[in-house]
Structures are given as C-alpha cells and as structure tokens.
Amino acid sequence: MNTGLIIIDVQNDYFAGGAMELVSMDVAASNCGRLLASFRADTMPLFHIQHIATREGATFFVADTPGCEINDSVKPQPDEPLVVKHYPNAFRDTDLHEMLQQAGVGKLVICGAMSHMCIDTTTRAAFDLGYQCQVVADACATRDLEFEGQRVRAADVQAAFMAALGMPFAKISSTDQVLATR
C-alpha cells in the first residue's frame, strides 16, 4: 500500500496581501514544501489540490486571478497531478479517489489549508473512503473565526480541529515526525 501526499489549497489568496489571509500561512507552506521535496525525492505519489470558486459572490480563489494560483512554495511540476475542486471536500465531484486508487495509495499525508474547512472535510471524507490518514498539523493553517460575537483565535481553531481529527479520523503529526519516519 502506497503513501500519497495531498497538498490542499496552498494558494496565493491565503498569504499576506491575499483576499483571505491565514495566520502563519508562510510557516505552513514552508512545511508543505519540505514534505513535497521529500515525496519528490523518493518518487512517491503526490497530489496538488486547487480550489477554484464557483459560487456566486465568492471573494477569494476567483478563477483567472493571481490569488487562485498555487503558491510558488509548492508549485506543481508539469508531470504532477493537479485536482481542481469547487467544494471544501477534495473528493466531491473530482477524480481524486480514482487517481489515488490508480496509484495504489491507501495511506494519505494531508497538509495545506484551511484546517477548519478543507483539511477537516477532506480528511473525514478520506477516512470514510477507507484511507489511513495522517494530518501534518504544522503544515496546515487557519484563521481567526467568530461565533455568536466571540472571537476564536486561529491557534484555538487549529488546536480544536487537530484534536477532533485525531480521534478516529487521522494521526496528527508534525512535519519533522513525518520526515523522520519516511
């Protein structure tokens, strides 16, 4: 059973100056880049996920804008699979599951953004499809949220979502832990 890397939505709009800036996106992207380099060096399966907004009134990841482009830190090479999605779940209405099956992938290393949205949704869907998932917490980013007038800091959002995914959906690891065990 192969292990595959899924890099979700490391796109320009999530970086400083983008339409939906995330907290510590530079750090998460750097760690995604380290994982990508390792998978490339070992010629292991890897998959880039790019969100293109299709809902009316979307304010980020708008088609044909610089913000929707995958950031240079993890830019796909011409021969690497790129899955374009329009929903938080990278499996919904895409060929991702079929691509993973064709590559013999049964274990997933998942990183990218946003932790509380596409990372969470895709990880839960992957678990439901029978994949063994490992989410790389320091290679994921999120933002401050608000609930009933209360601000929830990005660090608390990150901790809550990693804790929730850690049982039973995924093993939660750091980039260093993943790289040390490959």
N, CA and C atoms as an extended XYZ file, in Angstrom:
546
Properties=species:S:1:pos:R:3:atomname:S:1:resname:S:1:resid:I:1 pbc="F F F"
N         0.846       -1.180        0.000 N   MET     1
C         0.000        0.000        0.000 CA  MET     1
C         0.891        1.242        0.000 C   MET     1
N         0.706        2.094       -0.996 N   ASN     2
C         1.497        3.314       -1.124 CA  ASN     2
C         0.982        4.427       -0.224 C   ASN     2
N         1.880        5.299        0.159 N   THR     3
C         1.518        6.519        0.872 CA  THR     3
C         1.571        7.665       -0.120 C   THR     3
N         0.521        8.475       -0.124 N   GLY     4
C         0.458        9.621       -1.018 CA  GLY     4
C         0.347       10.917       -0.237 C   GLY     4
N         0.913       11.966       -0.790 N   LEU     5
C         0.848       13.306       -0.206 CA  LEU     5
C        -0.250       14.090       -0.903 C   LEU     5
N        -1.101       14.729       -0.106 N   ILE     6
C        -2.128       15.625       -0.651 CA  ILE     6
C        -1.868       17.015       -0.092 C   ILE     6
N        -1.597       17.958       -0.979 N   ILE     7
C        -1.370       19.353       -0.595 CA  ILE     7
C        -2.607       20.140       -1.011 C   ILE     7
N        -3.347       20.623       -0.025 N   ILE     8
C        -4.649       21.239       -0.282 CA  ILE     8
C        -4.573       22.765       -0.228 C   ILE     8
N        -4.922       23.394       -1.322 N   ASP     9
C        -5.218       24.835       -1.376 CA  ASP     9
C        -4.117       25.753       -0.844 C   ASP     9
N        -2.879       25.462       -1.131 N   VAL    10
C        -1.801       26.393       -0.783 CA  VAL    10
C        -1.744       27.400       -1.931 C   VAL    10
N        -2.666       28.347       -1.878 N   GLN    11
C        -2.897       29.302       -2.960 CA  GLN    11
C        -2.662       30.725       -2.472 C   GLN    11
N        -2.338       31.596       -3.400 N   ASN    12
C        -1.892       32.952       -3.076 CA  ASN    12
C        -2.866       33.756       -2.232 C   ASN    12
N        -4.166       33.548       -2.376 N   ASP    13
C        -5.121       34.324       -1.583 CA  ASP    13
C        -4.991       34.093       -0.083 C   ASP    13
N        -4.363       33.013        0.330 N   TYR    14
C        -4.203       32.713        1.752 CA  TYR    14
C        -2.967       33.360        2.367 C   TYR    14
N        -2.133       33.982        1.556 N   PHE    15
C        -0.896       34.592        2.046 CA  PHE    15
C        -1.097       36.082        2.308 C   PHE    15
N        -0.129       36.705        2.963 N   ALA    16
C        -0.184       38.138        3.252 CA  ALA    16
C        -0.505       38.914        1.984 C   ALA    16
N        -1.487       39.793        2.082 N   GLY    17
C        -1.921       40.581        0.943 CA  GLY    17
C        -2.990       39.905        0.105 C   GLY    17
N        -3.282       38.643        0.394 N   GLY    18
C        -4.310       37.919       -0.342 CA  GLY    18
C        -5.706       38.247        0.165 C   GLY    18
N        -6.692       37.764       -0.533 N   ALA    19
C        -8.084       38.070       -0.212 CA  ALA    19
C        -8.597       37.355        1.039 C   ALA    19
N        -7.900       36.312        1.510 N   MET    20
C        -8.331       35.555        2.689 CA  MET    20
C        -7.084       35.118        3.472 C   MET    20
N        -6.361       36.096        3.975 N   GLU    21
C        -5.085       35.817        4.653 CA  GLU    21
C        -5.279       34.932        5.877 C   GLU    21
N        -4.447       33.907        5.979 N   LEU    22
C        -4.473       32.997        7.116 CA  LEU    22
C        -3.314       33.292        8.061 C   LEU    22
N        -3.471       32.898        9.299 N   VAL    23
C        -2.424       33.069       10.305 CA  VAL    23
C        -1.345       32.013       10.065 C   VAL    23
N        -0.109       32.445       10.003 N   SER    24
C         1.066       31.562        9.846 CA  SER    24
C         1.042       30.733        8.563 C   SER    24
N         0.448       31.279        7.506 N   MET    25
C         0.417       30.539        6.242 CA  MET    25
C         1.823       30.319        5.694 C   MET    25
N         2.716       31.275        5.891 N   ASP    26
C         4.095       31.106        5.412 CA  ASP    26
C         4.770       29.896        6.057 C   ASP    26
N         4.559       29.712        7.360 N   VAL    27
C         5.145       28.574        8.074 CA  VAL    27
C         4.545       27.268        7.555 C   VAL    27
N         3.224       27.225        7.440 N   ALA    28
C         2.560       26.018        6.933 CA  ALA    28
C         3.034       25.691        5.519 C   ALA    28
N         3.132       26.696        4.673 N   ALA    29
C         3.561       26.474        3.285 CA  ALA    29
C         5.004       25.984        3.230 C   ALA    29
N         5.856       26.526        4.077 N   SER    30
C         7.237       26.071        4.120 CA  SER    30
C         7.302       24.587        4.489 C   SER    30
N         6.492       24.182        5.463 N   ASN    31
C         6.452       22.772        5.850 CA  ASN    31
C         5.830       21.904        4.759 C   ASN    31
N         4.829       22.420        4.068 N   CYS    32
C         4.280       21.693        2.910 CA  CYS    32
C         5.383       21.499        1.865 C   CYS    32
N         6.178       22.520        1.662 N   GLY    33
C         7.284       22.434        0.710 CA  GLY    33
C         8.313       21.388        1.100 C   GLY    33
N         8.594       21.278        2.389 N   ARG    34
C         9.522       20.247        2.871 CA  ARG    34
C         8.966       18.854        2.603 C   ARG    34
N         7.680       18.673        2.867 N   LEU    35
C         7.043       17.377        2.597 CA  LEU    35
C         7.067       17.074        1.101 C   LEU    35
N         6.735       18.076        0.305 N   LEU    36
C         6.729       17.918       -1.147 CA  LEU    36
C         8.110       17.518       -1.653 C   LEU    36
N         9.138       18.165       -1.173 N   ALA    37
C        10.503       17.843       -1.598 CA  ALA    37
C        10.858       16.403       -1.255 C   ALA    37
N        10.446       15.951       -0.100 N   SER    38
C        10.731       14.578        0.318 CA  SER    38
C         9.998       13.566       -0.568 C   SER    38
N         8.728       13.827       -0.833 N   PHE    39
C         7.957       12.916       -1.686 CA  PHE    39
C         8.506       12.921       -3.111 C   PHE    39
N         8.904       14.090       -3.585 N   ARG    40
C         9.511       14.153       -4.926 CA  ARG    40
C        10.820       13.359       -4.966 C   ARG    40
N        11.659       13.536       -3.967 N   ALA    41
C        12.959       12.866       -3.937 CA  ALA    41
C        12.805       11.354       -3.928 C   ALA    41
N        11.767       10.867       -3.263 N   ASP    42
C        11.535        9.429       -3.169 CA  ASP    42
C        10.584        8.913       -4.249 C   ASP    42
N        10.220        9.769       -5.198 N   THR    43
C         9.252        9.463       -6.268 CA  THR    43
C         8.006        8.752       -5.734 C   THR    43
N         7.462        9.336       -4.666 N   MET    44
C         6.228        8.816       -4.070 CA  MET    44
C         5.048        9.597       -4.627 C   MET    44
N         3.863        8.987       -4.626 N   PRO    45
C         2.686        9.674       -5.179 CA  PRO    45
C         2.386       10.970       -4.432 C   PRO    45
N         2.089       12.002       -5.189 N   LEU    46
C         1.693       13.276       -4.593 CA  LEU    46
C         0.642       13.937       -5.473 C   LEU    46
N        -0.217       14.694       -4.814 N   PHE    47
C        -1.364       15.278       -5.494 CA  PHE    47
C        -1.565       16.702       -5.002 C   PHE    47
N        -1.636       17.621       -5.957 N   HIS    48
C        -1.895       19.024       -5.650 CA  HIS    48
C        -3.397       19.264       -5.792 C   HIS    48
N        -3.952       19.989       -4.826 N   ILE    49
C        -5.376       20.328       -4.863 CA  ILE    49
C        -5.486       21.845       -4.962 C   ILE    49
N        -6.301       22.294       -5.914 N   GLN    50
C        -6.507       23.734       -6.121 CA  GLN    50
C        -8.002       24.015       -6.103 C   GLN    50
N        -8.393       24.957       -5.269 N   HIS    51
C        -9.804       25.360       -5.201 CA  HIS    51
C       -10.041       26.534       -6.148 C   HIS    51
N       -11.024       26.392       -7.002 N   ILE    52
C       -11.473       27.495       -7.848 CA  ILE    52
C       -12.920       27.777       -7.460 C   ILE    52
N       -13.179       28.984       -7.010 N   ALA    53
C       -14.518       29.344       -6.543 CA  ALA    53
C       -15.505       29.404       -7.697 C   ALA    53
N       -16.663       28.815       -7.477 N   THR    54
C       -17.732       28.870       -8.483 CA  THR    54
C       -19.023       29.443       -7.911 C   THR    54
N       -19.079       29.615       -6.598 N   ARG    55
C       -20.328       30.131       -6.024 CA  ARG    55
C       -20.415       31.640       -6.262 C   ARG    55
N       -21.605       32.076       -6.494 N   GLU    56
C       -21.834       33.492       -6.761 CA  GLU    56
C       -21.418       34.333       -5.561 C   GLU    56
N       -20.726       35.412       -5.822 N   GLY    57
C       -20.291       36.318       -4.769 CA  GLY    57
C       -18.994       35.906       -4.082 C   GLY    57
N       -18.319       34.898       -4.582 N   ALA    58
C       -17.058       34.455       -3.976 CA  ALA    58
C       -16.062       35.618       -3.957 C   ALA    58
N       -15.310       35.702       -2.859 N   THR    59
C       -14.362       36.809       -2.694 CA  THR    59
C       -12.903       36.361       -2.752 C   THR    59
N       -12.669       35.063       -2.811 N   PHE    60
C       -11.302       34.566       -2.946 CA  PHE    60
C       -11.319       33.293       -3.780 C   PHE    60
N       -10.143       32.947       -4.303 N   PHE    61
C        -9.965       31.826       -5.236 CA  PHE    61
C       -10.833       32.000       -6.486 C   PHE    61
N       -11.013       33.237       -6.884 N   VAL    62
C       -11.791       33.544       -8.078 CA  VAL    62
C       -10.966       33.154       -9.304 C   VAL    62
N       -11.600       32.463      -10.228 N   ALA    63
C       -10.919       31.981      -11.429 CA  ALA    63
C       -10.193       33.109      -12.151 C   ALA    63
N        -9.060       32.760      -12.721 N   ASP    64
C        -8.270       33.675      -13.545 CA  ASP    64
C        -7.764       34.903      -12.790 C   ASP    64
N        -7.533       34.735      -11.481 N   THR    65
C        -6.915       35.805      -10.692 CA  THR    65
C        -5.606       35.263      -10.111 C   THR    65
N        -4.659       36.145       -9.814 N   PRO    66
C        -3.417       35.678       -9.188 CA  PRO    66
C        -3.663       34.968       -7.852 C   PRO    66
N        -4.706       35.370       -7.144 N   GLY    67
C        -4.993       34.775       -5.842 CA  GLY    67
C        -5.360       33.310       -5.889 C   GLY    67
N        -5.922       32.847       -6.988 N   CYS    68
C        -6.317       31.441       -7.070 CA  CYS    68
C        -5.157       30.539       -7.486 C   CYS    68
N        -4.053       31.116       -7.882 N   GLU    69
C        -2.905       30.312       -8.326 CA  GLU    69
C        -2.224       29.633       -7.130 C   GLU    69
N        -1.716       28.436       -7.366 N   ILE    70
C        -0.960       27.736       -6.336 CA  ILE    70
C         0.327       28.513       -6.075 C   ILE    70
N         0.621       28.695       -4.802 N   ASN    71
C         1.789       29.468       -4.390 CA  ASN    71
C         3.079       28.813       -4.872 C   ASN    71
N         4.064       29.638       -5.175 N   ASP    72
C         5.349       29.149       -5.672 CA  ASP    72
C         6.029       28.166       -4.714 C   ASP    72
N         5.722       28.241       -3.432 N   SER    73
C         6.357       27.363       -2.442 CA  SER    73
C         6.051       25.885       -2.675 C   SER    73
N         4.956       25.600       -3.370 N   VAL    74
C         4.557       24.204       -3.644 CA  VAL    74
C         4.063       24.041       -5.082 C   VAL    74
N         4.532       24.891       -5.952 N   LYS    75
C         4.071       24.882       -7.350 CA  LYS    75
C         4.223       23.491       -7.965 C   LYS    75
N         3.156       22.955       -8.566 N   PRO    76
C         3.265       21.635       -9.202 CA  PRO    76
C         4.223       21.650      -10.389 C   PRO    76
N         4.949       20.565      -10.538 N   GLN    77
C         5.736       20.365      -11.742 CA  GLN    77
C         4.794       19.854      -12.825 C   GLN    77
N         5.156       20.026      -14.097 N   PRO    78
C         4.235       19.670      -15.190 CA  PRO    78
C         3.716       18.234      -15.158 C   PRO    78
N         4.494       17.310      -14.623 N   ASP    79
C         4.074       15.903      -14.611 CA  ASP    79
C         3.335       15.499      -13.335 C   ASP    79
N         3.094       16.445      -12.416 N   GLU    80
C         2.433       16.116      -11.154 CA  GLU    80
C         0.927       16.346      -11.244 C   GLU    80
N         0.146       15.424      -10.668 N   PRO    81
C        -1.310       15.543      -10.732 CA  PRO    81
C        -1.829       16.786      -10.017 C   PRO    81
N        -2.750       17.449      -10.669 N   LEU    82
C        -3.437       18.612      -10.108 CA  LEU    82
C        -4.929       18.349      -10.161 C   LEU    82
N        -5.569       18.401       -9.014 N   VAL    83
C        -7.009       18.206       -8.908 CA  VAL    83
C        -7.640       19.556       -8.620 C   VAL    83
N        -8.535       19.990       -9.487 N   VAL    84
C        -9.268       21.236       -9.271 CA  VAL    84
C       -10.594       20.884       -8.613 C   VAL    84
N       -10.874       21.571       -7.515 N   LYS    85
C       -12.127       21.322       -6.793 CA  LYS    85
C       -12.917       22.619       -6.656 C   LYS    85
N       -14.207       22.440       -6.352 N   HIS    86
C       -15.090       23.593       -6.178 CA  HIS    86
C       -15.820       23.562       -4.838 C   HIS    86
N       -15.487       22.582       -4.014 N   TYR    87
C       -16.100       22.404       -2.697 CA  TYR    87
C       -14.985       22.172       -1.681 C   TYR    87
N       -15.274       22.326       -0.385 N   PRO    88
C       -14.240       22.065        0.622 CA  PRO    88
C       -13.680       20.638        0.560 C   PRO    88
N       -14.512       19.653        0.302 N   ASN    89
C       -14.100       18.258        0.224 CA  ASN    89
C       -13.418       18.007       -1.118 C   ASN    89
N       -12.141       17.674       -1.081 N   ALA    90
C       -11.379       17.468       -2.324 CA  ALA    90
C       -11.828       16.240       -3.111 C   ALA    90
N       -12.650       15.399       -2.511 N   PHE    91
C       -13.173       14.223       -3.217 CA  PHE    91
C       -14.480       14.519       -3.955 C   PHE    91
N       -15.198       15.541       -3.514 N   ARG    92
C       -16.525       15.824       -4.084 CA  ARG    92
C       -16.409       16.327       -5.525 C   ARG    92
N       -17.033       15.598       -6.427 N   ASP    93
C       -17.080       15.944       -7.856 CA  ASP    93
C       -15.694       16.095       -8.477 C   ASP    93
N       -14.728       15.299       -7.995 N   THR    94
C       -13.387       15.276       -8.595 CA  THR    94
C       -12.996       13.823       -8.845 C   THR    94
N       -11.862       13.635       -9.484 N   ASP    95
C       -11.333       12.293       -9.740 CA  ASP    95
C       -10.287       11.882       -8.706 C   ASP    95
N       -10.204       12.578       -7.584 N   LEU    96
C        -9.152       12.302       -6.609 CA  LEU    96
C        -9.163       10.849       -6.140 C   LEU    96
N       -10.305       10.332       -5.767 N   HIS    97
C       -10.382        8.953       -5.270 CA  HIS    97
C        -9.876        7.970       -6.328 C   HIS    97
N       -10.296        8.153       -7.564 N   GLU    98
C        -9.865        7.272       -8.648 CA  GLU    98
C        -8.356        7.393       -8.888 C   GLU    98
N        -7.848        8.608       -8.821 N   MET    99
C        -6.410        8.823       -9.011 CA  MET    99
C        -5.604        8.128       -7.912 C   MET    99
N        -6.084        8.225       -6.672 N   LEU   100
C        -5.405        7.571       -5.561 CA  LEU   100
C        -5.433        6.055       -5.727 C   LEU   100
N        -6.579        5.531       -6.146 N   GLN   101
C        -6.690        4.088       -6.353 CA  GLN   101
C        -5.746        3.626       -7.461 C   GLN   101
N        -5.688        4.375       -8.546 N   GLN   102
C        -4.798        4.011       -9.656 CA  GLN   102
C        -3.330        4.013       -9.221 C   GLN   102
N        -2.995        4.871       -8.276 N   ALA   103
C        -1.614        4.949       -7.779 CA  ALA   103
C        -1.363        3.952       -6.641 C   ALA   103
N        -2.381        3.174       -6.280 N   GLY   104
C        -2.222        2.198       -5.206 CA  GLY   104
C        -2.064        2.811       -3.836 C   GLY   104
N        -2.609        4.017       -3.655 N   VAL   105
C        -2.468        4.744       -2.390 CA  VAL   105
C        -3.552        4.307       -1.412 C   VAL   105
N        -3.111        3.930       -0.219 N   GLY   106
C        -4.039        3.587        0.853 CA  GLY   106
C        -3.815        4.424        2.094 C   GLY   106
N        -2.678        5.112        2.138 N   LYS   107
C        -2.343        5.988        3.259 CA  LYS   107
C        -2.134        7.392        2.718 C   LYS   107
N        -2.656        8.369        3.414 N   LEU   108
C        -2.553        9.763        2.978 CA  LEU   108
C        -1.840       10.617        4.018 C   LEU   108
N        -0.934       11.447        3.548 N   VAL   109
C        -0.343       12.514        4.345 CA  VAL   109
C        -0.994       13.788        3.825 C   VAL   109
N        -1.701       14.495        4.708 N   ILE   110
C        -2.537       15.627        4.303 CA  ILE   110
C        -2.001       16.910        4.921 C   ILE   110
N        -1.882       17.946        4.081 N   CYS   111
C        -1.410       19.244        4.565 CA  CYS   111
C        -2.048       20.343        3.718 C   CYS   111
N        -1.949       21.582        4.204 N   GLY   112
C        -2.451       22.719        3.445 CA  GLY   112
C        -3.395       23.594        4.247 C   GLY   112
N        -4.478       24.016        3.598 N   ALA   113
C        -5.368       24.982        4.237 CA  ALA   113
C        -6.812       24.809        3.745 C   ALA   113
N        -7.704       25.346        4.469 N   MET   114
C        -7.732       25.812        5.843 CA  MET   114
C        -8.028       24.619        6.758 C   MET   114
N        -7.402       24.613        7.907 N   SER   115
C        -7.564       23.492        8.839 CA  SER   115
C        -9.023       23.232        9.177 C   SER   115
N        -9.776       24.295        9.421 N   HIS   116
C       -11.160       24.145        9.867 CA  HIS   116
C       -12.135       23.905        8.722 C   HIS   116
N       -11.669       23.914        7.511 N   MET   117
C       -12.573       23.779        6.376 CA  MET   117
C       -12.129       22.619        5.482 C   MET   117
N       -11.259       22.864        4.550 N   CYS   118
C       -10.911       21.851        3.544 CA  CYS   118
C       -10.061       20.723        4.103 C   CYS   118
N        -9.190       21.001        5.058 N   ILE   119
C        -8.409       19.927        5.684 CA  ILE   119
C        -9.353       19.007        6.452 C   ILE   119
N       -10.202       19.588        7.271 N   ASP   120
C       -11.155       18.811        8.061 CA  ASP   120
C       -12.083       17.993        7.155 C   ASP   120
N       -12.708       18.646        6.204 N   THR   121
C       -13.691       17.982        5.348 CA  THR   121
C       -13.062       16.879        4.505 C   THR   121
N       -11.920       17.150        3.921 N   THR   122
C       -11.250       16.155        3.078 CA  THR   122
C       -10.759       14.976        3.909 C   THR   122
N       -10.226       15.229        5.088 N   THR   123
C        -9.736       14.147        5.949 CA  THR   123
C       -10.882       13.232        6.357 C   THR   123
N       -11.990       13.799        6.751 N   ARG   124
C       -13.146       12.986        7.155 CA  ARG   124
C       -13.674       12.169        5.973 C   ARG   124
N       -13.705       12.769        4.791 N   ALA   125
C       -14.153       12.040        3.597 CA  ALA   125
C       -13.193       10.907        3.266 C   ALA   125
N       -11.885       11.174        3.377 N   ALA   126
C       -10.881       10.142        3.101 CA  ALA   126
C       -11.033        8.979        4.073 C   ALA   126
N       -11.236        9.279        5.334 N   PHE   127
C       -11.459        8.249        6.344 CA  PHE   127
C       -12.677        7.401        5.965 C   PHE   127
N       -13.762        8.051        5.561 N   ASP   128
C       -14.977        7.333        5.168 CA  ASP   128
C       -14.752        6.452        3.946 C   ASP   128
N       -13.797        6.833        3.103 N   LEU   129
C       -13.473        6.039        1.913 CA  LEU   129
C       -12.473        4.921        2.218 C   LEU   129
N       -12.018        4.836        3.462 N   GLY   130
C       -11.141        3.749        3.870 CA  GLY   130
C        -9.656        4.060        3.884 C   GLY   130
N        -9.283        5.312        3.682 N   TYR   131
C        -7.866        5.680        3.714 CA  TYR   131
C        -7.382        5.817        5.151 C   TYR   131
N        -6.110        5.478        5.382 N   GLN   132
C        -5.447        5.780        6.644 CA  GLN   132
C        -4.857        7.177        6.495 C   GLN   132
N        -5.262        8.081        7.355 N   CYS   133
C        -4.887        9.484        7.188 CA  CYS   133
C        -3.913        9.942        8.266 C   CYS   133
N        -2.999       10.806        7.842 N   GLN   134
C        -2.069       11.483        8.737 CA  GLN   134
C        -2.124       12.963        8.372 C   GLN   134
N        -2.564       13.781        9.304 N   VAL   135
C        -2.624       15.222        9.084 CA  VAL   135
C        -1.395       15.852        9.727 C   VAL   135
N        -0.719       16.707        8.975 N   VAL   136
C         0.515       17.336        9.447 CA  VAL   136
C         0.149       18.723        9.983 C   VAL   136
N         0.010       18.797       11.289 N   ALA   137
C        -0.545       19.991       11.932 CA  ALA   137
C         0.238       21.261       11.623 C   ALA   137
N         1.574       21.208       11.651 N   ASP   138
C         2.357       22.421       11.420 CA  ASP   138
C         2.526       22.727        9.928 C   ASP   138
N         1.892       21.921        9.093 N   ALA   139
C         1.845       22.185        7.648 CA  ALA   139
C         0.420       22.524        7.232 C   ALA   139
N        -0.377       22.958        8.216 N   CYS   140
C        -1.754       23.404        7.972 CA  CYS   140
C        -1.933       24.785        8.599 C   CYS   140
N        -2.812       25.572        8.022 N   ALA   141
C        -3.064       26.915        8.545 CA  ALA   141
C        -4.558       27.198        8.580 C   ALA   141
N        -4.919       28.137        9.434 N   THR   142
C        -6.310       28.545        9.575 CA  THR   142
C        -6.340       30.042        9.899 C   THR   142
N        -7.461       30.525       10.353 N   ARG   143
C        -7.602       31.944       10.671 CA  ARG   143
C        -8.485       32.115       11.898 C   ARG   143
N        -8.541       33.332       12.391 N   ASP   144
C        -9.466       33.643       13.468 CA  ASP   144
C       -10.891       33.468       12.949 C   ASP   144
N       -11.755       32.963       13.813 N   LEU   145
C       -13.170       32.821       13.475 CA  LEU   145
C       -13.998       33.568       14.505 C   LEU   145
N       -15.285       33.674       14.239 N   GLU   146
C       -16.191       34.301       15.192 CA  GLU   146
C       -17.422       33.431       15.336 C   GLU   146
N       -17.887       33.283       16.578 N   PHE   147
C       -19.098       32.537       16.851 CA  PHE   147
C       -19.896       33.281       17.904 C   PHE   147
N       -21.103       33.655       17.555 N   GLU   148
C       -22.004       34.379       18.452 CA  GLU   148
C       -21.319       35.560       19.133 C   GLU   148
N       -20.616       36.340       18.321 N   GLY   149
C       -19.957       37.539       18.810 CA  GLY   149
C       -18.650       37.298       19.535 C   GLY   149
N       -18.240       36.055       19.659 N   GLN   150
C       -16.992       35.734       20.352 CA  GLN   150
C       -15.912       35.409       19.328 C   GLN   150
N       -14.767       36.080       19.458 N   ARG   151
C       -13.625       35.809       18.576 CA  ARG   151
C       -12.919       34.542       19.032 C   ARG   151
N       -12.675       33.661       18.078 N   VAL   152
C       -11.939       32.430       18.358 CA  VAL   152
C       -10.602       32.557       17.643 C   VAL   152
N        -9.524       32.623       18.412 N   ARG   153
C        -8.192       32.815       17.844 CA  ARG   153
C        -7.793       31.635       16.953 C   ARG   153
N        -7.021       31.921       15.930 N   ALA   154
C        -6.581       30.882       14.991 CA  ALA   154
C        -5.897       29.728       15.714 C   ALA   154
N        -5.081       30.019       16.720 N   ALA   155
C        -4.398       28.957       17.459 CA  ALA   155
C        -5.396       28.022       18.136 C   ALA   155
N        -6.501       28.588       18.628 N   ASP   156
C        -7.535       27.767       19.260 CA  ASP   156
C        -8.332       26.983       18.219 C   ASP   156
N        -8.595       27.607       17.076 N   VAL   157
C        -9.262       26.902       15.976 CA  VAL   157
C        -8.402       25.716       15.553 C   VAL   157
N        -7.111       25.969       15.356 N   GLN   158
C        -6.172       24.920       14.943 CA  GLN   158
C        -6.161       23.774       15.956 C   GLN   158
N        -6.025       24.099       17.222 N   ALA   159
C        -5.965       23.072       18.267 CA  ALA   159
C        -7.259       22.263       18.317 C   ALA   159
N        -8.381       22.934       18.227 N   ALA   160
C        -9.663       22.227       18.295 CA  ALA   160
C        -9.850       21.280       17.116 C   ALA   160
N        -9.507       21.732       15.936 N   PHE   161
C        -9.705       20.873       14.760 CA  PHE   161
C        -8.702       19.730       14.715 C   PHE   161
N        -7.470       19.964       15.107 N   MET   162
C        -6.495       18.870       15.142 CA  MET   162
C        -6.910       17.843       16.200 C   MET   162
N        -7.388       18.313       17.356 N   ALA   163
C        -7.844       17.404       18.409 CA  ALA   163
C        -9.028       16.572       17.927 C   ALA   163
N        -9.957       17.209       17.231 N   ALA   164
C       -11.139       16.495       16.738 CA  ALA   164
C       -10.780       15.477       15.654 C   ALA   164
N        -9.857       15.830       14.773 N   LEU   165
C        -9.455       14.901       13.713 CA  LEU   165
C        -8.630       13.744       14.272 C   LEU   165
N        -7.960       13.970       15.376 N   GLY   166
C        -7.075       12.965       15.940 CA  GLY   166
C        -7.755       11.724       16.459 C   GLY   166
N        -9.047       11.744       16.573 N   MET   167
C        -9.749       10.565       17.052 CA  MET   167
C       -11.085       10.462       16.358 C   MET   167
N       -11.362        9.565       15.508 N   PRO   168
C       -10.532        8.485       14.985 CA  PRO   168
C       -10.037        8.729       13.565 C   PRO   168
N       -10.223        9.933       13.049 N   PHE   169
C       -10.067       10.166       11.614 CA  PHE   169
C        -8.628       10.142       11.111 C   PHE   169
N        -7.682       10.584       11.938 N   ALA   170
C        -6.311       10.731       11.444 CA  ALA   170
C        -5.317       10.682       12.595 C   ALA   170
N        -4.101       10.333       12.233 N   LYS   171
C        -2.975       10.519       13.139 CA  LYS   171
C        -2.508       11.952       12.923 C   LYS   171
N        -2.300       12.688       13.991 N   ILE   172
C        -1.844       14.072       13.885 CA  ILE   172
C        -0.347       14.101       14.169 C   ILE   172
N         0.426       14.677       13.258 N   SER   173
C         1.881       14.678       13.356 CA  SER   173
C         2.437       16.051       13.010 C   SER   173
N         3.727       16.207       13.248 N   SER   174
C         4.449       17.395       12.795 CA  SER   174
C         5.205       17.030       11.519 C   SER   174
N         5.670       18.031       10.826 N   THR   175
C         6.486       17.795        9.619 CA  THR   175
C         7.722       16.989        9.973 C   THR   175
N         8.404       17.355       11.048 N   ASP   176
C         9.615       16.624       11.450 CA  ASP   176
C         9.310       15.154       11.742 C   ASP   176
N         8.176       14.879       12.383 N   GLN   177
C         7.813       13.486       12.670 CA  GLN   177
C         7.573       12.706       11.380 C   GLN   177
N         6.890       13.309       10.425 N   VAL   178
C         6.625       12.633        9.158 CA  VAL   178
C         7.944       12.349        8.443 C   VAL   178
N         8.796       13.356        8.346 N   LEU   179
C        10.058       13.188        7.633 CA  LEU   179
C        10.991       12.185        8.306 C   LEU   179
N        10.929       12.097        9.623 N   ALA   180
C        11.793       11.170       10.349 CA  ALA   180
C        11.358        9.719       10.194 C   ALA   180
N        10.111        9.503        9.856 N   THR   181
C         9.604        8.131        9.770 CA  THR   181
C         9.454        7.649        8.328 C   THR   181
N         9.931        8.422        7.374 N   ARG   182
C         9.792        8.014        5.968 CA  ARG   182
C        11.008        7.265        5.510 C   ARG   182
